[in-house]
Each structure stands twice: as structure tokens, then as C-alpha cells.
Amino acid sequence: MLNNGNPKAGRRTNFWEEAFALNGSITIQVSRNVLIFTVVATLVCVLDWAVHHIDFNVDVAPYEAAGAVLGLLLVLRTNAGYDRWWEGRKLWGGIVNQCRTLATTALTYGPDDPRWRDDVVRWTAAFAHVTRRSLRGERDIPEVAALIGPEAAERVANARHMPTAVSMQIAALLREGMERVGAPPITFLPAEQSRNTLIDHLGGCERILKSPLPRVYGINIRRFIFLFLATLPFALLARIGWLTPIATLLVAYPILSIDQIGVSLQNPFDAHDIGHLPLDDICQTIESDLLALGAACPPFQACPDGDILRSNGR
């Protein structure tokens, strides 16, 4: 299981805590629509009680078949949304790993210059932050300013594509390190490959972001949900009478909740969606790990012949 950057991953949960939790639940978002269908069911009961010469009851058999079809459509939609969420999580797991690999390689084979080493670590951590902000359509990057300075952060924020601007700076630092050490280009090839892979992962996230499920799919499903829940009380009247509003509420809540969950999962990067990925925690983990790595990793330098790399003092 990928749990990179998520400190809460794998923790045990309590059944009763989750059964009655509102924080992180879809209940608040669907409560208004559930209430509307419950009121409709109540009005149907009142109408049936007030108008005696018209029989409002219909056979329940068609609703049994329609419910099965509706359930299948909701499952397909939820699975499609979860596939997007899980792909986004794997891509961000790759971003975590590639940031660590890039920084480790650069620190291992780069020059013994505290300023250069600190810049590599901070710009690599900045890539994760600007990627998160870019996927959310945000230009305010205070955490990047804290890493690389306000002036550099302002230049990044003004760039047309912030992650690319940061990637270009990382490439420049790698080239500087290679030239100062006098090492052959192949020495920094793993770091350059990690930098390119970061761009690939970013492209995968942007593909998810800019390719939502077709709108016609959502329109048809929600139209089906409306027709099913709005007419369901007519099928329940003869069987349960005044309990029809309660039964409608109990049916409407899971149907509308699953529908809304499927919608929320379509964009796993939006912080306003219930099911969004914990990108803030992931980016903070990347930053903490890289800064600690920069402080702990021993510097390496080129040997006089320029062919073998060894640690200083070893």
C-alpha cells in the first residue's frame, strides 16, 4: 500500500466513531437533497389521504428492477472516480520517491558547497509545493517563499507554468554541480532522469485534472435518480402507508451519497472535495525529508583523476 507522505495512513479506526462522524462525511452535502425527497414523499402521503377517489398506488415490481439498474450505474460511476483517485495517489507516490532520489543523487555526487547543496534540496522540495498549487489553480505560494526566498518565489508565481519554471532551475543547479565537480555527464544522469520523471508524473496529474468524466454520463445518472426517488413513494404507499417518508429518506440517503462520492472522486486534487488526496501532508513530508537529508548527507567530491567519486575525509 502506498502511504508516502500521509501520517494517518494505516491507522485503526473505530466503527462507532466513523458511523456517526460528520467531519469527512458526505452527509452534510447531500442532506438538503435527501430532505427534499423526504418532503415529496410526505406530500404524496398527504395527497393520498386527502383525495379518496383517486388511487395513487403503483406496483412495486418496476422499482425493484429500476433499483438494480440504478445501483449498477452508481457502482460504475464510483469505480470510475476511484480509479482516478487511485491513479492520482500513485502519481504522487512517484513524486515523493523521485524527489528523494533526485536530492540523494545530487547531494552524493555534487560539489562540497553548502550553498549549492541547500539550493538543490530547497528547489526540489519547492517542486512538490508548486505542483500541488498548480493542480489547484493557485498562485499564492508562501511555503515556496519560505524555501527559496520571496524574490525567487515571485518569479515562479509569475511563470506561465510554475512546475516547469522550478524544474528548469533544478536542471541549472545540476549542470552547475556537474561542471564544478568536473564529473562526466553520466554521473548526474540518475538525477536528471528523476527530474524528467517528476515532469511525467505532473503530466499524469494534469491529465486527470483536465479529463473529467463526460458530463452526459452524470446528467443521465442524476435524471434517473430524480425519477426513481420522486416516484418511489407511490410504490410504497400501499405497503407501509405513513412510513413512506421514512423509507424514502432511508433509500435516498445512500443513493445520493454514493452519487456525490463519485463526483468528489473525479478531482482528487481539489482541497474542497471531501475525498481529496492529502497533498498538504505529502508535500510537507517531502520538504521535511529533503531538508533533513541535506543536513545529514555527507558531501562527496571528485578525486584528482576525475574518474572516481569518494566521500570527503574517507
C-alpha positions in Angstrom: 0.0 0.0 0.0 1.3 3.5 -0.9 1.4 5.7 2.2 4.1 8.1 1.2 3.5 11.4 2.9 0.4 10.5 4.8 1.0 10.2 8.5 -2.5 8.9 9.1 -2.3 6.1 6.6 -2.9 2.7 8.1 -4.2 3.9 11.5 -7.0 1.9 13.0 -10.5 3.4 13.0 -13.3 2.9 15.4 -16.7 1.6 14.0 -18.8 3.9 16.1 -16.5 6.9 15.5 -16.9 6.6 11.8 -20.6 5.6 11.8 -21.5 8.9 13.5 -18.8 11.2 12.2 -19.7 14.3 10.3 -16.1 15.5 9.6 -15.0 13.8 6.4 -18.6 12.6 5.7 -20.7 13.3 2.7 -23.8 13.7 4.9 -23.9 17.5 5.0 -23.5 17.8 1.3 -26.5 15.5 0.5 -28.7 16.4 3.4 -30.6 19.1 1.5 -31.5 16.8 -1.4 -32.4 14.0 1.0 -34.7 16.3 2.8 -36.3 17.4 -0.5 -37.2 13.9 -1.4 -38.5 13.2 2.1 -40.8 16.2 1.8 -42.0 15.0 -1.6 -42.8 11.6 -0.1 -44.7 13.3 2.8 -46.7 15.3 0.3 -47.6 12.2 -1.6 -48.9 10.6 1.6 -50.9 13.7 2.4 -52.4 13.8 -1.1 -53.3 10.1 -0.9 -55.0 10.7 2.4 -56.9 13.8 1.2 -58.0 12.6 -2.2 -60.0 9.4 -1.6 -61.5 8.9 -5.1 -58.0 8.6 -6.8 -55.8 5.6 -6.2 -52.2 6.8 -6.2 -50.7 3.3 -5.6 -48.5 1.7 -8.3 -46.9 -1.7 -8.4 -43.5 -2.0 -6.7 -42.1 -4.6 -9.2 -40.8 -2.0 -11.7 -38.9 -0.2 -8.9 -37.2 -3.4 -7.9 -35.7 -3.7 -11.4 -35.0 0.0 -11.7 -33.2 0.0 -8.4 -30.9 -2.8 -9.5 -30.1 -0.9 -12.7 -29.5 2.3 -10.7 -27.2 0.6 -8.3 -25.2 -0.8 -11.2 -24.8 2.7 -12.7 -23.8 4.2 -9.4 -21.2 1.5 -8.8 -19.7 2.0 -12.3 -19.5 5.8 -11.7 -17.9 5.3 -8.2 -15.4 2.9 -9.6 -14.5 5.3 -12.4 -14.0 8.1 -9.8 -11.9 5.8 -7.6 -9.7 4.8 -10.5 -8.9 8.5 -11.0 -8.3 9.0 -7.3 -6.0 5.9 -7.0 -4.1 6.9 -10.1 -3.5 10.3 -8.7 -2.3 8.7 -5.4 0.2 6.6 -7.3 1.5 9.5 -9.3 2.0 11.5 -6.1 3.7 8.4 -4.5 6.1 8.6 -7.5 6.7 12.3 -6.9 7.7 11.6 -3.3 10.1 8.9 -4.4 11.6 10.8 -7.3 12.2 13.9 -5.2 14.1 11.8 -2.7 16.1 10.1 -5.5 16.9 13.4 -7.2 18.1 15.0 -3.9 20.1 12.0 -2.8 21.9 11.7 -6.2 22.7 15.4 -6.3 24.0 15.5 -2.8 26.0 12.4 -3.2 27.8 13.4 -6.4 27.6 17.2 -6.3 30.2 19.7 -5.1 31.1 20.3 -1.5 29.4 23.7 -1.4 26.8 24.3 1.4 25.1 27.0 -0.7 24.7 24.7 -3.7 23.6 21.7 -1.7 21.0 23.8 0.2 19.7 25.2 -3.1 19.2 21.7 -4.6 17.3 20.4 -1.6 15.1 23.5 -1.4 14.3 23.8 -5.1 13.4 20.1 -5.2 11.1 20.5 -2.2 9.6 23.5 -3.9 8.7 21.5 -7.0 6.3 19.4 -4.9 4.6 22.5 -3.4 4.2 24.3 -6.8 2.9 21.1 -8.3 0.2 21.0 -5.6 -0.6 24.7 -6.1 -0.7 24.4 -9.9 -3.1 21.4 -9.8 -5.4 23.5 -7.5 -5.2 26.6 -9.8 -3.5 28.6 -7.0 -0.7 31.2 -7.4 -0.2 32.0 -3.7 2.9 30.0 -2.7 4.0 31.1 0.8 5.7 27.8 1.6 7.8 28.2 -1.6 8.8 31.7 -0.5 10.0 30.2 2.8 12.1 27.7 0.9 13.7 29.7 -1.8 13.1 33.3 -0.8 10.4 35.9 -1.7 12.1 37.1 -4.9 12.6 33.7 -6.4 9.1 32.6 -5.3 7.6 35.7 -7.0 9.4 34.8 -10.3 8.0 31.3 -10.0 4.5 32.5 -9.3 4.6 34.8 -12.3 5.7 32.0 -14.6 3.2 30.6 -17.1 3.7 27.1 -15.7 5.1 27.1 -12.2 6.4 23.5 -12.0 8.3 23.9 -15.3 10.0 27.0 -14.0 11.1 25.2 -10.9 12.2 22.2 -13.0 14.4 24.5 -15.1 16.1 25.8 -12.0 16.8 22.3 -10.8 18.3 21.5 -14.2 20.5 24.5 -14.0 21.7 23.5 -10.5 22.5 20.0 -11.7 24.5 21.4 -14.6 26.4 23.7 -12.3 27.2 20.9 -9.9 28.4 18.7 -12.7 30.7 21.4 -14.1 32.1 22.4 -10.7 32.9 18.8 -9.8 34.3 18.0 -13.2 32.4 14.8 -13.4 31.2 13.2 -16.6 27.6 13.8 -17.5 26.6 10.2 -16.8 27.3 10.8 -13.1 24.3 13.1 -12.8 22.2 11.1 -15.2 20.1 9.4 -12.4 19.2 12.9 -11.0 18.3 14.2 -14.5 16.1 11.1 -15.1 14.4 11.7 -11.8 13.8 15.3 -12.8 12.2 14.2 -16.1 10.1 11.6 -14.3 8.8 14.4 -12.0 7.5 16.2 -15.1 5.9 12.9 -16.3 4.1 12.5 -13.0 2.9 16.1 -13.2 1.6 15.5 -16.7 -0.3 12.4 -15.5 -1.9 14.5 -12.7 -2.8 17.2 -15.2 -4.4 14.6 -17.5 -6.7 13.5 -14.6 -7.5 17.1 -13.8 -8.4 18.1 -17.4 -10.2 15.0 -18.4 -13.3 14.7 -16.2 -15.9 12.1 -16.8 -18.3 13.1 -19.7 -21.0 15.4 -18.5 -23.7 13.4 -20.3 -22.9 10.5 -18.1 -23.6 12.5 -14.9 -26.7 14.1 -16.4 -28.3 10.7 -17.3 -27.5 9.2 -13.9 -28.9 12.1 -11.9 -32.0 12.2 -14.1 -32.5 8.5 -13.4 -32.0 9.2 -9.6 -34.6 12.0 -9.7 -37.2 9.9 -11.4 -36.6 6.9 -9.2 -36.8 8.8 -5.8 -39.6 11.2 -6.8 -41.9 8.4 -7.8 -40.8 5.8 -5.3 -43.4 6.9 -2.6 -46.3 5.9 -5.0 -44.9 2.3 -4.9 -44.5 2.3 -1.1 -47.9 3.8 -0.1 -49.9 0.5 -0.3 -47.3 -1.4 1.7 -46.2 0.9 4.5 -48.6 3.9 4.4 -47.4 6.8 6.6 -44.0 5.2 7.0 -43.3 6.1 3.3 -41.4 9.3 4.0 -39.1 7.5 6.4 -38.5 4.7 3.9 -37.8 7.2 1.2 -35.3 9.0 3.4 -33.5 5.7 4.1 -33.4 4.9 0.3 -32.5 8.5 -0.8 -29.6 8.9 1.6 -27.3 6.1 0.3 -28.2 6.7 -3.3 -27.4 10.4 -3.1 -24.3 9.8 -1.0 -22.8 7.3 -3.5 -23.6 9.7 -6.3 -21.9 12.6 -4.6 -18.9 10.4 -3.6 -18.5 9.5 -7.3 -18.5 13.2 -8.2 -15.9 14.1 -5.4 -13.5 11.4 -6.5 -13.3 12.8 -10.0 -10.8 15.5 -8.9 -8.5 14.1 -6.2 -6.5 17.3 -6.1 -9.2 19.8 -5.1 -8.9 20.6 -1.4 -12.6 21.5 -1.2 -13.7 18.0 -2.1 -14.3 15.5 0.7 -12.2 12.7 -0.9 -9.2 14.8 -1.9 -5.7 13.5 -1.6 -3.8 14.7 1.4 -1.4 16.8 -0.7 -0.6 19.3 2.0 0.7 16.4 4.2 2.5 14.8 1.3 4.3 18.0 0.4 5.2 18.7 4.0 6.7 15.2 4.3 8.8 15.7 1.1 10.1 19.1 2.4 10.9 17.7 5.9 12.6 14.6 4.5 14.7 16.6 2.0 15.8 19.3 4.4 16.8 16.6 6.9 18.6 14.8 4.1 20.5 17.9 3.2 21.7 18.4 6.8 22.7 14.7 7.3 24.1 13.6 3.9 28.0 13.7 3.8 29.4 15.7 0.9 31.2 14.0 -1.9 33.8 15.4 -4.3 35.7 14.2 -7.3 39.0 12.5 -7.0 42.0 14.2 -8.6 41.8 12.0 -11.7 38.1 12.9 -12.1 37.1 9.3 -12.7 36.1 8.1 -9.2 34.0 9.9 -6.7 34.6 9.5 -3.0 33.4 11.0 0.3 35.4 13.8 1.9 37.7 12.6 4.6 37.3 8.9 3.6 
